[in-house]
Amino acid sequence: MNEIKFRFLVLSIALVTLSATSFSCSPIIAEGAQIQLLGEGFEFTEGPAADKDGNVYFTDQPNNKIHKWWAKTGEITVFHAETGRANGTYIDHDGNLLTCSDMDNQLWSIGMDGTPTVLVSEFGEKRLNGPNDLWIAPNGSIYFTDPLYKRPYWTRNPEMQQDGQHVYYLSPDRKKLVRVDENLVQPNGIIGTPDGKKLYVADIGDKKTYVYDIREDGMLTNRQLFTEMGSDGMTIDNQGNIYLTGRGVTVFNPQGEKIEQIDVDSGWTANVTFGGENRDMLFITASKKVFGLKMNVKGVR
């Protein structure tokens, strides 16, 4: 056996072993659970969001599509084929799918019948840079990040439209849009606690994640460093643990202590959420594939 064939055989064995790795003695992962491939053949998966039945919607931004993974059957179908180049998504309290649609730098709401409505198109009479990820608070207000990632499909000036990369707040009545943090390098992932009292924002450009207190008026205060790690997307479970992405999925407890590393055999891990009929499956978007992992913890609304 020549050296090239031997190296290929070793690599193949390693990949098979990794794909079959099961978890044990983890406080958050189900005993013996394995990462399952749920779908592949996409260009770049992002923005997973689960509805009340545990079905997960996720985006394939280069192909301008939103797909739906059905919790009961495991089937994946196309939910929408003209998404405004949707990236991050979130289901609102009325069951609409809100999307960070950066083709025209907008925030959309898409009804279950597929009808889109533009919620935000500019700030200060200027385009946004490119909304990336969002979270909806219990009272219906929206927090979203607006970094700059130059897209090959843009026909407009690809340079920064705003005076920086910021975090925004949109009031529940959709009439008030304000910046709530102007001191980040490149904000990306964002998630809040189910009681609406804390917000986590990942500054991927500065390799840090921060936690804020949310005031009654929706503004942010008491910014604290949560961990020295940035993230693309992120989510939270019913124990308050925070899940960051990039190289696999890294999990921190509410005190900012790392408690788990979930390795994913698929390059960049862009985003994560909880889905499934019992909301106990970690749904991971990872480059051209999507994966699932059975958990001991559950997602929250």
Backbone as a ProteinNet text record, in pm:
[ID]
protein_1_A
[PRIMARY]
MNEIKFRFLVLSIALVTLSATSFSCSPIIAEGAQIQLLGEGFEFTEGPAADKDGNVYFTDQPNNKIHKWWAKTGEITVFHAETGRANGTYIDHDGNLLTCSDMDNQLWSIGMDGTPTVLVSEFGEKRLNGPNDLWIAPNGSIYFTDPLYKRPYWTRNPEMQQDGQHVYYLSPDRKKLVRVDENLVQPNGIIGTPDGKKLYVADIGDKKTYVYDIREDGMLTNRQLFTEMGSDGMTIDNQGNIYLTGRGVTVFNPQGEKIEQIDVDSGWTANVTFGGENRDMLFITASKKVFGLKMNVKGVR
[TERTIARY]
85.8	0	89.6	69.8	155	110.9	194.2	170.5	41.1	9.5	-111.6	-235.6	-237.8	-353.8	-365.9	-252.2	-255.2	-313.1	-268.4	-320.6	-470.2	-514.5	-657.5	-737.1	-682.5	-751	-760.9	-652	-653.8	-755.9	-758.8	-855.2	-997.3	-1024.2	-1158.4	-1203.4	-1111.9	-1145.1	-1176.2	-1097.6	-1117.7	-1254	-1292.7	-1422.4	-1536.7	-1526.4	-1631.9	-1643.6	-1526.5	-1526.9	-1592.5	-1559	-1616.6	-1766.8	-1812.9	-1955.6	-2033.6	-1965.6	-2034.6	-2015	-1943.1	-1915.5	-2045.2	-2056.8	-2172.9	-2127.3	-2220.5	-2188.9	-2232.6	-2151.2	-2185.3	-2138.1	-2202.3	-2164.5	-2170.5	-2260	-2278.1	-2401.3	-2393.6	-2510.4	-2622.6	-2591.1	-2692.4	-2727.3	-2641.4	-2665.3	-2720.9	-2819.8	-2880.6	-2776.3	-2784.2	-2689.7	-2687.5	-2567.9	-2551.8	-2595	-2634.9	-2681.8	-2568.3	-2602.8	-2507.6	-2557.2	-2462.8	-2500.6	-2555.6	-2674.7	-2742.2	-2744.3	-2711	-2723	-2870.2	-2926.6	-3068.3	-3090.1	-2989.6	-3003	-2872	-2851.5	-2728.7	-2758.9	-2655.4	-2671.6	-2706.6	-2695.6	-2722.5	-2592.1	-2601	-2480.8	-2421.5	-2505.3	-2460.3	-2583.4	-2597.3	-2716.9	-2699.1	-2810.3	-2808.5	-2946.5	-2955.9	-3079	-3188.2	-3163.8	-3273.4	-3366.3	-3494.9	-3595.8	-3707.2	-3750.2	-3852.1	-3988.3	-4092.9	-4229.3	-4283.8	-4409.9	-4468.9	-4477	-4472.5	-4478.4	-4339.8	-4237.2	-4101.3	-4042.5	-4119.4	-4064.2	-3960.1	-3853.8	-3746.8	-3734.3	-3736	-3711.7	-3565.2	-3497.7	-3359.5	-3332.3	-3232.3	-3206.3	-3087.4	-3089.5	-2975.3	-2953.7	-2879.8	-2872.9	-2819.4	-2712.7	-2664.7	-2768.6	-2858	-2963.4	-3095.1	-3096.9	-3214	-3337.8	-3318.3	-3430.9	-3440.5	-3562.9	-3587.4	-3646.3	-3586.4	-3633	-3703	-3784.2	-3855.4	-3826.7	-3774.1	-3755.7	-3876.3	-3944.8	-4067.4	-4034.6	-4075	-4038.9	-4094.9	-4215	-4278.4	-4215.2	-4175	-4130.1	-3981.6	-3918.5	-3779.9	-3762.6	-3874.2	-3868.9	-3825.4	-3756.8	-3718.3	-3780.9	-3854.7	-3920.2	-3884.1	-3909	-3885.2	-4006.7	-3982.6	-4089.1	-4103.7	-3992.8	-3998.4	-3877.5	-3898.8	-3791.7	-3752.1	-3814.3	-3777.7	-3773.5	-3660.7	-3653.9	-3584.8	-3544.5	-3466.4	-3327.9	-3278.7	-3150	-3150.6	-3249.7	-3265.7	-3146.4	-3110.7	-3001.7	-3061.2	-3048.8	-3108.8	-3260.3	-3328.3	-3474.8	-3521.7	-3650.3	-3712	-3863.1	-3931.9	-4078.4	-4137.5	-4229.2	-4289.2	-4409.3	-4473.2	-4580.6	-4706.7	-4715.7	-4831	-4800.6	-4680.6	-4645.8	-4584.1	-4556.3	-4489	-4338.4	-4273.6	-4129.6	-4062.9	-3991.2	-3917.8	-3779.1	-3734	-3608.4	-3520.5	-3390.9	-3291.5	-3259	-3327.6	-3317.1	-3226.2	-3100.1	-3002.9	-2981.2	-3067.5	-3059.1	-3074.1	-3173	-3194.5	-3181.4	-3109.2	-3076.2	-3201.5	-3289.6	-3419.6	-3448.8	-3548.3	-3605.6	-3745.5	-3775.1	-3903.2	-3983.7	-4113.6	-4202.6	-4272.1	-4258	-4318.7	-4429.5	-4551.8	-4663.5	-4651.8	-4726.2	-4721	-4779	-4847	-4891.9	-4785.8	-4671.5	-4560.2	-4555.2	-4652.5	-4657.3	-4557.5	-4464.5	-4366.5	-4412.3	-4373.9	-4396.3	-4264.5	-4227.4	-4103.4	-4129.4	-4055.6	-4069.9	-3972.7	-3850.2	-3746.7	-3668.2	-3647.8	-3570	-3455.8	-3456.3	-3350.3	-3344.9	-3237.4	-3224.5	-3158.7	-3221.2	-3168.4	-3164.9	-3264.9	-3277.7	-3161.2	-3097.7	-2993	-3021.3	-2977.8	-2990.2	-2915.6	-2961.2	-2883.4	-2766.5	-2668.6	-2554.6	-2594.9	-2675.2	-2718.5	-2760.8	-2887.5	-2933.8	-2893.3	-2846.1	-2785.5	-2858.5	-2892	-2957.5	-3050.4	-3153.4	-3252.7	-3307.9	-3366.3	-3436.2	-3559.8	-3670.7	-3795.9	-3821.1	-3836	-3859.7	-4002.8	-4032.1	-4168.6	-4275.1	-4240.7	-4340.1	-4353.3	-4278.9	-4289	-4187.6	-4106.1	-4001.8	-3893.1	-3820.5	-3720.9	-3583.9	-3484.8	-3345.9	-3274.9	-3196.3	-3124.8	-2987.8	-2896.8	-2761.7	-2750.5	-2661.4	-2645.9	-2497.9	-2428.3	-2288.2	-2278.4	-2156.8	-2134.8	-2058.6	-2124.7	-2059.7	-2089.6	-1991.2	-2014.4	-2060.2	-2174.6	-2236.1	-2211.5	-2182.8	-2157.5	-2282.2	-2400.4	-2523.9	-2573.1	-2507.2	-2549.7	-2523.8	-2621.4	-2604.1	-2581.5	-2603.7	-2582.1	-2435.4	-2399.8	-2266.4	-2239.3	-2136.1	-2114.1	-2048.5	-2012.3	-1947.5	-2049	-1998.1	-2083.3	-2180.9	-2307.4	-2412.5	-2431.7	-2421.2	-2431.3	-2291.8	-2284.2	-2155.1	-2082.5	-2127.6	-2066.5	-2156.7	-2116.4	-2191.8	-2253.8	-2386.5	-2454.8	-2563.2	-2622.6	-2737.6	-2857.4	-2973.1	-3092.5	-3208.9	-3300.3	-3423.6	-3541.9	-3639.6	-3764	-3877.9	-3953.4	-4058.9	-4170.8	-4249.9	-4358	-4457.8	-4481.1	-4575	-4508.6	-4378	-4300.6	-4284	-4298.2	-4287.3	-4156.5	-4088.5	-3967.9	-3848.6	-3751	-3628.6	-3510.9	-3436.2	-3323.4	-3204.2	-3086.4	-2966.7	-2956	-2916.6	-2903	-2759.4	-2670.8	-2527.2	-2452.9	-2373	-2295.8	-2145.3	-2109.1	-1969.1	-1923.2	-1955.4	-1913	-1836.2	-1751.4	-1673.7	-1757.4	-1813.4	-1895.2	-1995.5	-2106.9	-2206.5	-2269.7	-2298.8	-2354.3	-2466	-2433.7	-2536.8	-2601.1	-2729.3	-2802.7	-2912.7	-2931.4	-3037.8	-3068.6	-3191.9	-3230.7	-3288.1	-3304.4	-3363	-3515.1	-3582.2	-3727.3	-3806.4	-3746	-3815.8	-3797.1	-3719.2	-3700	-3611.9	-3533.2	-3453.3	-3307.5	-3256.6	-3116.9	-3104.3	-3004.1	-2975.5	-2827.7	-2800.7	-2663.5	-2635.3	-2520.6	-2479.1	-2336.2	-2313.6	-2179.2	-2115.4	-1999.3	-1920.3	-1813.7	-1848.2	-1757.8	-1631.6	-1642.6	-1526.7	-1424.4	-1466.5	-1377.3	-1358.1	-1414	-1402.9	-1448.3	-1565.3	-1622.3	-1774	-1833.5	-1978.9	-2014.8	-2114.3	-2154.2	-2295.5	-2323.2	-2457.8	-2501.4	-2626.7	-2683	-2807.4	-2839.4	-2970.4	-3062.8	-3186.9	-3286.4	-3377.1	-3381.5	-3467.6	-3612.7	-3702.9	-3845.8	-3879.3	-3800.9	-3826.4	-3759.1	-3695.9	-3632.4	-3485.9	-3436.3	-3296.8	-3206.6	-3080.2	-2984.7	-2897.7	-2859.9	-2773.7	-2684.6	-2583.4	-2496.6	-2432.6	-2369.1	-2301.1	-2184.8	-2179.6	-2073.8	-2017.2	-1885.7	-1825.5	-1874.5	-1933.7	-1981.6	-1873	-1806.9	-1696	-1606.9	-1480.9	-1383.5	-1394.8	-1511.3	-1536.3	-1649.3	-1628.7	-1736	-1821.6	-1917.4	-2004.1	-2076.3	-2112.9	-2196.7	-2341.8	-2404.4	-2537.9	-2531.3	-2644.4	-2645.6	-2787.7	-2798	-2928.8	-2911.7	-3024.9	-3028	-3119	-3089.7	-3177.2	-3254.4	-3335.3	-3423	-3349.3	-3218.8	-3137.6	-3054.4	-3074	-3001.4	-2864.3	-2829.9	-2700.8	-2701.5	-2587.2	-2573.8	-2488.8	-2536.9	-2471.8	-2413.3	-2281.2	-2212.1	-2162.6	-2151.5	-2115.2	-1988.6	-1945.3	-1824	-1751.7	-1672.8	-1608.7	-1685.1	-1779.4	-1868.1	-1961.5	-2008.9	-2096.6	-2034	-2011.4	-1952.6	-2058.5	-2073.8	-2182.9	-2126.6	-2187.3	-2148.6	-2268.2	-2241	-2349.7	-2376.7	-2480.8	-2515.2	-2404.2	-2308.4	-2196.8	-2080.8	-2097.2	-1992.8	-1885.5	-1911.8	-1816	-1845.5	-1743	-1761.3	-1795.6	-1905.9	-1949	-1954.6	-1945.4	-1953.3	-1897	-1831.3	-1788.7	-1845.7	-1925.8	-1986.4	-1918.6	-1838.2	-1767.7	-1859.5	-1855.9	-1941.1	-1852.4	-1865.4	-1779.3	-1832.7	-1824.5	-1874.9	-1827.6	-1700.4	-1648.7	-1712.9	-1759.2	-1812.5	-1954	-1974	-2107	-2167.2	-2268.9	-2317.7	-2419.4	-2510	-2618	-2680.1	-2766.4	-2817.9	-2948.8	-3039.2	-3162.9	-3211.1	-3319.6	-3381.3	-3509.8	-3527	-3647.7	-3691.9	-3776.8	-3832.6	-3962.8	-4039.2	-4171.7	-4165.2	-4057	-4039.3	-3941.2	-3901.3	-3806.3	-3675.4	-3636	-3515.1	-3409.3	-3421.4	-3320.7	-3246.6	-3114.4	-3031.9	-3016.2	-3067.2	-3064.6	-2949.3	-2855.7	-2731.4	-2719.7	-2702.9	-2675	-2524.1	-2468.4	-2323	-2285.4	-2257.1	-2214	-2317.5	-2283.5	-2373.2	-2471.1	-2470.2	-2550.5	-2626	-2721.2	-2786.9	-2786.2	-2766.3	-2752.2	-2848.6	-2871	-2951.3	-2882.1	-2903.1	-2845.4	-2947	-2980.9	-3077.6	-3018	-3095.7	-3044.8	-3124.4	-3062.3	-3133.3	-3208.6	-3160.9	-3223.7	-3315.7	-3393.4	-3488	-3471.4	-3525.3	-3526.4	-3637.6	-3634.5	-3734	-3795	-3905.8	-3970.3	-3959.2
-118.9	0	124.2	214.1	331.7	434.3	538	636.2	712.4	749.2	826.8	745.8	616	531.6	511.4	496.7	476.3	598.8	717	839.8	854.5	818.8	827.6	731.2	608.8	510.2	558.3	614.4	666.8	778	869.8	979.1	925.4	827.5	771	708.8	633.2	571	676.5	784.3	892.3	957	979.7	1043.1	952.8	823.8	730.9	727.5	723.9	720.5	845.2	963.2	1087.6	1089.9	1044	1049.1	955.4	852.9	756	782.7	891.5	922.6	944.9	879.4	901.4	971.2	1040.4	1118.6	1044.1	1052.9	992.9	1084.1	1073.6	1151.7	1301.2	1345.1	1487.8	1535.5	1650.4	1699.8	1750.2	1774.8	1833.6	1747.7	1652.7	1568.5	1433.5	1384.3	1255.1	1144.2	1052	941.8	858.8	842.7	762.6	830	955.9	1026.1	1043.4	1040	1063.3	1177.2	1251.3	1355.9	1290.7	1330.5	1271.7	1370.4	1322.4	1403.5	1409.4	1529.4	1546.5	1585.9	1648.1	1689.3	1743.1	1735.5	1784.7	1827.6	1880.1	1924.2	2071.2	2144.2	2287.4	2361.4	2492.1	2571.2	2626.6	2689.1	2736.7	2756.7	2670.4	2673.6	2770.5	2833.7	2935.9	2946.8	3033.8	3086.1	2989.2	2880.8	2790.9	2852.4	2826.9	2873.5	2769.7	2736	2632.3	2693.9	2632.8	2678	2602.5	2625.2	2567.8	2415.3	2357.3	2212.1	2148.1	2229.1	2176.7	2164.1	2202.9	2206.2	2318.5	2295.8	2394.6	2451.1	2583.9	2655.8	2697.6	2679.6	2723.3	2775.3	2860.4	2927.5	2866.6	2880.6	2851	2979.1	3071.4	3208	3217.4	3146.9	3158.7	3117.4	3025.3	2981	3054.5	3151.7	3236.2	3154.9	3052.4	2966.6	2950	2925.1	2881.9	2741.8	2649.4	2511	2484.7	2380.5	2341.1	2194.3	2168.7	2032.2	1995.6	1887.7	1847.2	1754.2	1794.2	1720.5	1578.6	1558.1	1426.9	1326.5	1373.2	1281.3	1291.2	1401.9	1423.1	1469.4	1490.1	1536.2	1682.8	1720.4	1860.1	1906.8	2015.6	2072	2219.7	2277.3	2420.1	2497.9	2590	2675.2	2801.8	2859.1	2984	2992.2	3035.3	3039.6	3179.9	3282.1	3421.8	3492.3	3479.5	3517.6	3650.5	3720.9	3841.6	3810.7	3690.1	3640.3	3633.8	3565.6	3555.8	3487.4	3537.5	3482	3433.3	3509.8	3471.6	3481.8	3394.7	3395.7	3375.5	3405	3380.9	3379.1	3291	3284.1	3381.3	3468.7	3562.9	3500.2	3577.4	3523.5	3488.8	3539.8	3509.3	3398	3340.5	3230.5	3272.8	3402.4	3448.2	3424.5	3405.1	3385.6	3518.9	3573.4	3697	3663.6	3739	3707.8	3831.9	3810.5	3913.1	3898.6	3974.8	3959.7	4069.6	4033.4	4138	4165.1	4110.2	4147.1	4297.6	4352	4496.8	4551.4	4476.5	4522.1	4546.9	4447.7	4465.9	4358.6	4388.5	4291.5	4260.7	4130.5	4088.4	4009.5	4004.9	3910.5	3831.8	3698.9	3613.3	3531.1	3546.2	3468.2	3323	3235.3	3094.1	3067	3167.4	3153.8	3201.2	3244.7	3286.6	3433.8	3511.4	3654.3	3732.3	3806	3882.7	4026.5	4078.9	4218.5	4276.4	4392.8	4456.8	4531.9	4496.5	4563	4679.3	4660.4	4763.1	4767.4	4886.8	4900	5000.5	5083.8	5183.6	5235.7	5307.2	5378	5512.2	5618.5	5751.8	5784.9	5736.7	5759.8	5700.5	5600.6	5526.9	5377.5	5301.9	5157.4	5103.1	4990.1	4917.2	4849.4	4803	4734.1	4597.7	4525.5	4391.5	4315.5	4327.8	4256	4109.1	4057.3	3924.1	3824.5	3864.4	3773.2	3854	3787.6	3859.1	3771.7	3838.6	3772.1	3854.4	3784.4	3851	3833.5	3944.1	3942.8	3900.2	3863.3	3821.6	3925.3	4054.1	4158.8	4190.1	4117	4135.6	4229.3	4293.4	4379.4	4293.8	4352.3	4280.2	4343.7	4259	4301.6	4234.1	4312.3	4249.6	4313.2	4233.3	4279.1	4322.1	4418.5	4473	4487.3	4375.3	4381.7	4406.8	4411	4423.5	4302.6	4224.6	4117.2	4144	4183.2	4220.4	4098.5	4112.3	4000.4	4010.1	3898.2	3902.1	3934.5	3918.4	3944.5	4088.1	4170.7	4309.7	4387.5	4465.5	4556	4698.7	4725.3	4858	4873.9	4990.8	5016	4917.5	4833.8	4731.4	4783.4	4910.3	4964.6	4986.2	5011.4	5026.6	5142.7	5116	5216.1	5302.4	5239.9	5312	5357.4	5421.6	5471.8	5369.3	5246.5	5138.8	5017.5	4913.7	4789.3	4779.6	4785.6	4809.2	4705.3	4717.9	4638.1	4731.2	4684.6	4768.1	4707.3	4796.8	4758.5	4812.9	4725	4764.8	4739.5	4844.1	4836.2	4741.4	4692.5	4597.6	4650.7	4783.5	4839.6	4867.1	4834.2	4847	4992.7	5087.4	5229.2	5292.6	5232.6	5291.5	5201.5	5255.2	5182.8	5263.1	5205.5	5276	5181.6	5240.2	5162.6	5140.9	5020.9	4991.6	4957.9	4938.6	4930.5	4973.1	5078.5	5131.6	5107	5022.5	5004.5	4860.2	4802.9	4667.4	4669.9	4571	4563.4	4504.3	4386.1	4319.1	4226.4	4281.9	4198.4	4099.2	3980.1	3876.5	3802	3691.9	3614	3690.9	3660.6	3730.9	3639.6	3641.4	3562.7	3625.5	3611.4	3663.2	3553.8	3586	3490.4	3493.4	3382.3	3375.2	3470.2	3520.5	3619.6	3761.7	3776.5	3907.5	4001.8	3948.9	4036	4049.8	3953.6	3959.7	3932.2	3997.2	3978.9	3945.1	3845.1	3806.4	3845.1	3907.3	3946.7	3901.6	3831.1	3786.1	3888.7	3939.6	4028.4	3942.8	3886.6	3794.1	3864.2	3994.5	4070.4	4095.2	4088.1	4110.3	3984.2	3872.8	3742.8	3750.4	3809.8	3822.7	3807.8	3765.3	3764.4	3839.3	3928.2	4012.5	3976.8	4010.4	3996.2	4131.7	4166.9	4294.7	4271.8	4369.5	4376.3	4454.6	4407.6	4477.3	4559.2	4688.7	4775.4	4761.2	4815.1	4806.5	4878.5	4982.4	5054.9	4989.4	4873.4	4799.9	4832.2	4939.1	4975.1	4880	4875.7	4785.6	4860.2	4791.7	4850.8	4743.2	4785.9	4695	4588.7	4632.8	4537.8	4473.1	4338.2	4262.2	4161.8	4136.4	4032.3	3896.5	3818.8	3685.7	3581.3	3587.5	3495.4	3552.3	3511.8	3554.6	3465.2	3467.3	3390.5	3457.3	3477.8	3529.4	3415.2	3445.8	3341.2	3391.4	3297.8	3329.6	3336	3221.2	3218.7	3169	3170.5	3123.8	3092.7	3013.9	2984.8	2963.2	2935.9	2918.3	2800.1	2726.4	2616.9	2651.3	2557	2584.5	2585.5	2564.2	2580.4	2708.4	2785.5	2910.6	2896.8	2776.9	2759.1	2826	2881.2	2953.4	2872.2	2858.4	2777.4	2870.1	2865.4	2946.9	2857.9	2914.9	2836.9	2890.6	2821	2854.1	2724.8	2677.1	2546.1	2449.5	2380.3	2299.2	2388.6	2336.6	2411.8	2409.2	2526.1	2538.4	2588.3	2520.4	2550.5	2607.2	2716.6	2781.6	2786.3	2769.7	2786.6	2934.6	2971.7	3114.2	3197.8	3133.4	3205.2	3226.6	3179.3	3196.6	3090.6	2978.8	2869.1	2766.6	2724.6	2625.9	2490.3	2429.7	2300.7	2191	2226.7	2122.4	2173.5	2083.8	2110.9	2001.5	2041.4	1946.9	1963.5	1867.9	1874.1	1829.2	1902.6	1873.3	1858.4	1747	1714.8	1779.5	1913.7	1980.2	2124.9	2148.8	2283.9	2381.9	2493	2601.4	2570.3	2587.2	2571	2709.5	2740.8	2877.8	2913	2819.4	2857.5	2733.2	2756.8	2645.3	2687	2589.3	2612.7	2478.6	2482	2358.7	2333.6	2209.1	2172.1	2033.2	1973.1	1842	1853.8	1745.6	1749	1779.9	1740.6	1769.8	1884.4	1946.8	2059.4	2021.1	1896.5	1848.6	1801.7	1846.5	1814.7	1941.9	1938.2	2050.6	2044.8	2146.2	2152.3	2243.7	2190.1	2260	2281.3	2406.8	2434.8	2445.1	2364.4	2354.7	2346	2460.3	2469.2	2406.5	2297.1	2239	2137.7	2123.7	2020.8	2076.1	1996.1	2024.2	1896.5	1912.7	1799.1	1812.3	1700.2	1699.9	1619.3	1658.9	1587.8	1586.8	1466.8	1452.7	1504.2	1583.6	1649.8	1611.7	1633	1621.6	1750.3	1859.9	1990.9	2022.1	2127	2166.8	2314.2	2348.8	2487.5	2563.2	2694.2	2779.9	2873.2	2931.1	3031.2	3166.6
0	0	0	-100.2	-104.1	-0.4	20	127.5	106.2	-17.8	-46.1	-9.6	-51.1	-19.4	131	199.3	343.8	413.6	372.5	434.2	409.9	290.5	259.2	346.8	367.5	450	593.2	646.5	783.2	796.5	697.1	700.6	696.4	611.9	599.7	730.6	795.8	923.4	1027.5	1027.7	1124.3	1105.9	979.6	953.2	996.2	968.1	1007.8	1159.4	1227.1	1373.1	1429.5	1373.9	1422.2	1403.2	1284.4	1256.8	1347.9	1399.4	1483.7	1632.7	1663.4	1802.9	1880.2	1994.9	2080.8	2207.6	2272	2389.6	2515.2	2618.4	2746.1	2858	2971.2	3089.8	3064.3	2979.6	2956.1	3031.5	3096.6	3169.4	3079.1	2951.5	2864.3	2743.5	2705.8	2587.8	2631.8	2559.9	2593.9	2590.2	2685.6	2696.4	2567	2511.3	2391	2262.5	2269.2	2149.5	2049.2	1922.2	1814.5	1727.3	1671	1576.6	1450.2	1411	1295.2	1179.3	1061.3	941.3	901.7	899.9	866.7	721.4	661.9	522.5	470	339.4	277.5	135.3	67.8	-70	-82.6	26.1	23.9	-7	-23.6	-50.3	79.3	163.1	294.5	382	483	566.8	683.3	721.3	825.4	888.8	991.2	1045.3	1084.4	1160	1196	1300.4	1285.8	1381.4	1387.7	1509.7	1527.6	1553.7	1495.5	1523.5	1645.3	1677.5	1799.9	1795	1675	1660.7	1651.1	1661.2	1655.4	1516.8	1413.1	1278.6	1270.7	1196	1189.8	1048.2	1041	916.2	915.1	801.6	792.1	651.5	640.5	513.6	440.8	310	223.1	144	205	152.5	9.9	-27.1	-165.1	-268.9	-231.4	-323.4	-301.8	-208.1	-185.1	-148.4	-61.8	-24.2	127	171.9	308.9	302.2	376.1	380.9	513.9	514.7	636.4	664.9	785.5	833.3	917.7	879.5	947.1	1063.5	1183.5	1305.1	1306.3	1255.5	1260.2	1165.6	1048.1	943.9	911.3	947.6	910.5	766.7	697.7	559.1	554.8	448.3	425.1	294.4	302.8	185	172.3	55.6	34.1	84.1	177.4	228	144.7	102.3	25.5	-66	-189.7	-288.6	-329.9	-270.5	-296.4	-162.4	-93.2	47.7	73.1	-33.3	-13.4	40.3	11	60.6	213.4	266.1	411.3	476	594.5	673.7	805.4	914.3	1040.9	1036.5	1113.9	1119.1	1262.8	1285.1	1416	1395.8	1467.9	1461.3	1562.4	1518.1	1612.3	1683.5	1772	1855.4	1775.8	1653.4	1567.5	1467.8	1476.3	1386.9	1255.5	1238.7	1117.6	1128.9	1016.3	1013.7	981.8	1079.1	1057.1	1003.9	904.1	837.7	824.6	839.4	808.7	660.1	577.5	431.9	376.8	352.7	323.4	175.1	88.8	-52.1	-66.4	2.8	5.2	146.4	231.5	366.9	450.7	455	518.5	623	705.3	797.9	747.4	725.3	669.9	771.7	749.1	814.2	703.7	707.2	605.4	670.7	622.2	672.6	629.9	695.8	659.8	521.2	463.7	325.2	226.9	280.4	195.9	163.3	213.1	181.5	267	203.6	280.1	306.3	420.7	455.5	505.4	453.2	496.4	626.5	731.5	860.9	876.2	830.4	841.3	711.4	657.2	534.4	546.4	652.7	665.6	808.6	838.4	965.4	936.7	983	956.6	809	735.8	592.1	512.3	569.1	498.8	509.6	410.4	415.8	537.8	586.5	684.7	614.1	691.5	631	575.8	653.8	616.6	739.9	783.1	903.1	897.9	1011.5	1011.6	1100.1	1222.9	1316.4	1405	1462.1	1541.3	1652.2	1750.6	1860.8	1893	1925.2	1960.4	2108.9	2180.3	2324.5	2354.2	2479.2	2515.6	2484.4	2489.5	2461.9	2313.4	2228.6	2084.7	2024.3	2105.4	2050.1	1985.6	1892.8	1814.5	1835.2	1859.7	1862.4	1745.9	1669.3	1558.3	1538.7	1482.6	1455	1309.2	1284.8	1149.8	1113.8	1096.9	1054.6	905.1	855.7	711.5	660.5	576	501.6	354.5	279.6	139.7	59.9	-4.9	-76.1	-226.3	-291.5	-435.9	-516.9	-455.7	-530.4	-516.8	-438.7	-425.6	-554.6	-594	-707.2	-659.5	-530.8	-474.3	-433.4	-384.8	-332.7	-218.5	-228.6	-126.6	1.5	4.9	123.3	235.6	355.7	472.7	455.1	482.9	464.8	590.2	706.7	832.7	877.6	996	1043.6	1129.7	1126.5	1202.8	1200.3	1273.4	1279.5	1418.9	1423.6	1550.1	1579.2	1698.6	1740.2	1750.4	1700	1693.3	1771.8	1810.1	1880.5	1801	1774.7	1709.2	1806.2	1836.1	1936.8	1893.9	1989.8	1956.9	1855	1853.9	1756	1622	1611.2	1487.3	1442.8	1536	1500.8	1545.8	1641.1	1698	1671.2	1597.6	1568.5	1622.3	1716.1	1776.4	1788.8	1797.1	1824.8	1975	2014.1	2156.7	2194.9	2096	2122.2	1996	2009.5	1898.4	1918.5	2012.9	2048.3	2031.9	1917.1	1884.6	1752.9	1733.3	1609.9	1496.9	1520.6	1418.7	1486.6	1534.7	1603.7	1507.5	1558.6	1472.6	1544.5	1616.1	1684.4	1799	1823.4	1928	1981.9	2114.7	2178	2312.8	2358	2488.6	2576.6	2703.4	2797.4	2785.2	2817.1	2798.1	2886.1	2994.3	3076.6	3024.5	2918.3	2857	2935.6	3028.4	3115.2	3072.3	2994.8	2953.2	2803.3	2744.1	2602	2586	2502	2470.1	2325.2	2302.6	2167.7	2144.6	2036.4	2000.4	1907.2	1947.7	1862.9	1796.1	1682.1	1615.6	1568.6	1540.5	1495.9	1605.1	1729.6	1843.3	1926.5	1878.5	1945.9	2092.1	2110.6	2244.2	2237	2347.5	2361	2488.5	2478.3	2590	2636	2761.1	2815.3	2870.7	2845.9	2886.4	2972.2	3054	3116.6	3024.3	3012.1	2929.7	3020.6	2998.2	3078.4	3034.2	3114.1	3081.8	2951.9	2918.1	2793.3	2673	2693.1	2584.1	2562.8	2625.7	2608.7	2688.5	2651.1	2715.1	2814.2	2920.7	3022.2	3082.1	3155.9	3232.2	3142.7	3033.4	2945.2	3018.3	3013.6	3077.8	2978.4	2988.5	2907	2956.2	2864.9	2900.7	2880.2	2763.1	2736.9	2627.9	2631.5	2531	2407.4	2347.7	2226.2	2150.1	2021.5	1938.1	1887.1	1802.7	1749.5	1626.2	1541.3	1425.8	1473.7	1492.8	1552.3	1695	1763.8	1901.6	1946.1	2054.7	2113.5	2263	2330.7	2475.7	2507	2615.4	2654.6	2782	2830.7	2945.3	3078.6	3075.9	3195.9	3190.9	3085	3071.6	3010.1	2960	2893.9	2756.7	2718.2	2592.9	2495.8	2371.7	2268.4	2162.5	2145	2046.5	1932.7	1815.1	1697.1	1631.3	1530	1457	1425	1519.4	1508	1598.1	1542.4	1623.6	1703.2	1815.6	1905.4	2044.2	2101.2	2233.7	2329.7	2443.1	2535.5	2666.3	2712	2836.8	2931.5	3060.3	3157.3	3179.3	3254.3	3270.1	3333.2	3399.6	3460.5	3362.9	3239	3138.9	3142.5	3210	3218.6	3108.9	3036.8	2930.4	2990.7	2943.7	2997.2	2892.2	2763	2659.9	2528.5	2454.4	2318.3	2228.9	2131.6	2038.8	1903.2	1864.9	1737.5	1624.8	1515.4	1400.2	1277.7	1209.1	1095.3	967.4	963.3	843.5	835	858.1	842.4	938.7	886.6	967.5	1016.7	1146.3	1206	1221.5	1141	1132.6	1240.1	1271.8	1362.7	1425	1523.6	1602.7	1668.6	1687.1	1761.6	1816.3	1891.5	1940.7	1863.7	1816.2	1745.4	1785.8	1703	1733.7	1810.6	1812.2	1874.9	2023.6	2089.6	2231.8	2255.1	2148	2152	2223.1	2209.1	2275	2174.8	2049.6	1950.8	1913.3	1928.3	1886.7	1735.7	1667.6	1521.2	1481.9	1403.8	1372.4	1221.9	1180.1	1039.6	1022.9	934.2	919.8	772.6	714.1	574.5	480.9	414.5	315.1	374.4	509.1	573.1	693.7	741.7	869.4	951.8	1082.7	1173.5	1291.6	1359	1480.5	1588.9	1715.3	1828.8	1941.7	1992	2099.5	2231.3	2303.6	2424.2	2549.3	2664.7	2792.5	2825.9	2770	2792.1	2675	2689.1	2583.9	2549.8	2433.8	2394	2465.9	2451.1	2515.6	2412.6	2447.2	2363.8	2432.5
[MASK]
+++++++++++++++++++++++++++++++++++++++++++++++++++++++++++++++++++++++++++++++++++++++++++++++++++++++++++++++++++++++++++++++++++++++++++++++++++++++++++++++++++++++++++++++++++++++++++++++++++++++++++++++++++++++++++++++++++++++++++++++++++++++++++++++++++++++++++++++++++++++++++++++++++++++++++++

